[in-house]
Amino acid sequence: MSTGGIIAIVVVVVIILIIAVIAGSYNGLVKLNERVNEAWSDITVQLKYRADLIPNVVETVKGYAKHEKETFQMVTEARSAVMGAKTVKQVAEAEKEMQGALGRIFAIAEAYPELKANENFKTLQTQLQDVEDKIQAARRFYNAGAKELNTKIMTFPTNLINNMVGHFKKRDYFEVEESEKAKIEKAPEVKF
């Protein structure tokens, strides 16, 4: 085989390798992007489920504490804010308000022993605790995916590919203010 033939084969192999690296890197970005989208969807599904539970909690408590209109209004507004939030930052802010509102509802329940003993109320509290745990897990999954995607977007060679296509954007982490982290990291505490 001549030198020209060997050079041609090497050039073809190098071109094929470059195409494979580009395709693999791009496909990796696509997969990570979709995983982060899925994780965000999981968060919104859990928030929707919790938002659907809230009216039941409010109605159960209303029967016992009719004079607590301000608290019920606060819960309703917080629920609307969570459902209307579009970005990670907006959801984090709305979550802060929701935690405070739920805390006030459960504080009202403390004042009414017959409410605390109500089976519907106990069931709703259990469901809320379960959904809070699922929301926490979904947030962690989202943040892990966002971290992996953000890292891949910034590292070689995928950063070159992303610069060429410009399709993939860094994702915000689901974070809250330092002062609120301790409150949000655990579900509302319910004492009997």
C-alpha positions as CSV (number, residue, x, y, z in Angstrom):
1,M,0.0,0.0,0.0
2,S,1.3,3.4,-0.9
3,T,2.0,6.2,1.5
4,G,-0.9,8.2,0.0
5,G,-3.3,5.3,0.6
6,I,-2.2,5.0,4.2
7,I,-2.6,8.8,4.7
8,A,-6.1,8.6,3.2
9,I,-7.1,5.8,5.5
10,V,-5.7,7.7,8.5
11,V,-7.6,10.8,7.5
12,V,-10.8,8.9,7.0
13,V,-10.4,7.2,10.4
14,V,-9.7,10.5,12.1
15,I,-12.7,12.1,10.5
16,I,-14.9,9.2,11.6
17,L,-13.5,9.5,15.2
18,I,-14.2,13.2,15.2
19,I,-17.8,12.6,14.0
20,A,-18.3,9.9,16.6
21,V,-17.0,12.2,19.4
22,I,-19.3,15.0,18.2
23,A,-22.3,12.8,17.9
24,G,-21.7,11.1,21.2
25,S,-21.2,14.4,23.0
26,Y,-24.3,16.0,21.4
27,N,-26.4,12.9,22.3
28,G,-25.1,13.0,25.8
29,L,-26.2,16.6,26.1
30,V,-29.6,15.8,24.8
31,K,-30.0,12.9,27.2
32,L,-29.0,15.0,30.2
33,N,-31.2,17.9,29.1
34,E,-34.2,15.6,28.9
35,R,-33.3,14.1,32.3
36,V,-33.3,17.5,33.8
37,N,-36.7,18.3,32.1
38,E,-38.1,15.0,33.5
39,A,-36.8,15.9,37.0
40,W,-38.4,19.4,36.8
41,S,-41.7,17.7,35.7
42,D,-41.5,15.4,38.7
43,I,-41.3,18.5,41.0
44,T,-44.3,20.1,39.3
45,V,-46.3,16.9,39.6
46,Q,-45.6,16.6,43.3
47,L,-46.4,20.3,43.8
48,K,-49.7,19.9,42.0
49,Y,-50.6,16.9,44.1
50,R,-49.8,18.9,47.3
51,A,-51.8,21.8,45.9
52,D,-54.7,19.5,45.3
53,L,-54.5,18.3,49.0
54,I,-54.4,21.8,50.4
55,P,-58.1,22.6,49.8
56,N,-59.1,19.4,51.7
57,V,-56.9,20.4,54.6
58,V,-58.3,24.0,54.6
59,E,-61.9,22.7,54.5
60,T,-61.3,20.2,57.3
61,V,-59.8,22.9,59.5
62,K,-62.4,25.5,58.5
63,G,-65.1,23.4,60.1
64,Y,-63.3,23.8,63.5
65,A,-61.8,27.3,63.2
66,K,-64.3,29.4,61.3
67,H,-62.7,32.7,62.5
68,E,-59.3,32.1,61.0
69,K,-60.1,33.7,57.6
70,E,-56.7,35.4,57.3
71,T,-54.9,32.1,57.6
72,F,-57.1,30.4,55.0
73,Q,-56.6,33.3,52.7
74,M,-52.8,33.0,53.2
75,V,-52.9,29.3,52.3
76,T,-55.0,30.0,49.2
77,E,-52.6,32.7,48.0
78,A,-49.6,30.5,48.7
79,R,-51.2,27.6,46.8
80,S,-51.9,29.9,43.8
81,A,-48.3,31.2,43.9
82,V,-46.9,27.7,43.8
83,M,-49.2,26.7,40.9
84,G,-48.3,29.9,38.9
85,A,-44.6,29.7,39.4
86,K,-42.7,29.1,36.2
87,T,-39.0,29.3,37.0
88,V,-36.9,27.5,39.6
89,K,-36.5,30.7,41.5
90,Q,-40.2,31.5,41.5
91,V,-41.0,28.0,42.7
92,A,-38.5,28.4,45.5
93,E,-40.0,31.7,46.6
94,A,-43.5,30.3,46.4
95,E,-42.5,27.2,48.4
96,K,-41.2,29.5,51.2
97,E,-44.7,31.1,51.4
98,M,-46.4,27.7,51.3
99,Q,-44.3,26.4,54.2
100,G,-45.3,29.3,56.3
101,A,-49.0,29.0,55.4
102,L,-49.0,25.2,56.2
103,G,-47.3,25.9,59.5
104,R,-50.1,28.3,60.4
105,I,-52.7,25.8,59.5
106,F,-51.1,23.2,61.7
107,A,-50.7,25.7,64.5
108,I,-54.5,26.3,64.3
109,A,-55.0,22.5,64.6
110,E,-53.0,22.5,67.8
111,A,-55.7,24.7,69.4
112,Y,-58.5,22.3,68.5
113,P,-58.1,18.9,70.2
114,E,-61.2,17.5,68.4
115,L,-59.6,18.5,65.0
116,K,-56.4,16.7,65.9
117,A,-58.4,13.6,66.6
118,N,-60.4,13.8,63.4
119,E,-59.5,10.8,61.1
120,N,-59.8,12.9,57.9
121,F,-57.4,15.4,59.3
122,K,-54.9,12.7,60.4
123,T,-55.1,11.1,56.9
124,L,-54.5,14.5,55.2
125,Q,-51.5,15.2,57.5
126,T,-50.0,11.8,56.5
127,Q,-50.6,12.5,52.8
128,L,-49.0,15.9,53.2
129,Q,-46.0,14.4,54.9
130,D,-45.6,11.8,52.2
131,V,-45.8,14.4,49.4
132,E,-43.3,16.7,51.2
133,D,-40.9,13.8,51.2
134,K,-41.5,13.2,47.5
135,I,-41.0,16.9,46.8
136,Q,-37.6,16.8,48.6
137,A,-36.5,13.7,46.6
138,A,-37.6,15.3,43.3
139,R,-35.7,18.5,44.2
140,R,-32.5,16.5,44.9
141,F,-32.9,14.5,41.6
142,Y,-33.4,17.8,39.7
143,N,-30.4,19.4,41.3
144,A,-28.2,16.4,40.5
145,G,-29.3,16.4,36.9
146,A,-28.8,20.2,36.7
147,K,-25.3,19.8,38.1
148,E,-24.4,17.1,35.7
149,L,-25.8,19.1,32.7
150,N,-24.1,22.3,33.7
151,T,-20.8,20.5,34.2
152,K,-21.0,18.8,30.8
153,I,-21.9,22.1,29.1
154,M,-18.8,23.7,30.5
155,T,-16.3,20.9,29.9
156,F,-14.3,19.9,26.8
157,P,-15.3,18.7,24.2
158,T,-19.0,19.2,24.8
159,N,-18.6,22.9,25.5
160,L,-17.3,23.3,21.9
161,I,-20.3,21.4,20.5
162,N,-22.7,23.4,22.6
163,N,-21.1,26.6,21.4
164,M,-21.6,25.5,17.8
165,V,-25.3,24.5,18.3
166,G,-26.1,26.9,21.2
167,H,-29.1,24.8,22.1
168,F,-28.3,23.8,25.7
169,K,-28.5,26.3,28.5
170,K,-27.2,26.1,32.1
171,R,-30.0,25.2,34.6
172,D,-30.6,27.0,37.8
173,Y,-30.5,24.9,41.0
174,F,-33.5,24.6,43.2
175,E,-32.1,26.7,46.1
176,V,-33.6,28.8,48.8
177,E,-32.1,31.5,51.1
178,E,-29.8,30.2,53.7
179,S,-32.2,31.3,56.5
180,E,-35.0,29.3,55.0
181,K,-33.1,26.1,54.2
182,A,-33.6,24.5,57.6
183,K,-37.3,25.1,57.4
184,I,-37.7,23.8,53.9
185,E,-35.4,20.8,54.2
186,K,-37.9,19.1,56.5
187,A,-41.6,18.9,56.1
188,P,-43.9,20.9,58.4
189,E,-43.8,19.4,61.8
190,V,-47.1,18.3,63.2
191,K,-47.4,17.7,67.0
192,F,-50.3,16.1,68.8
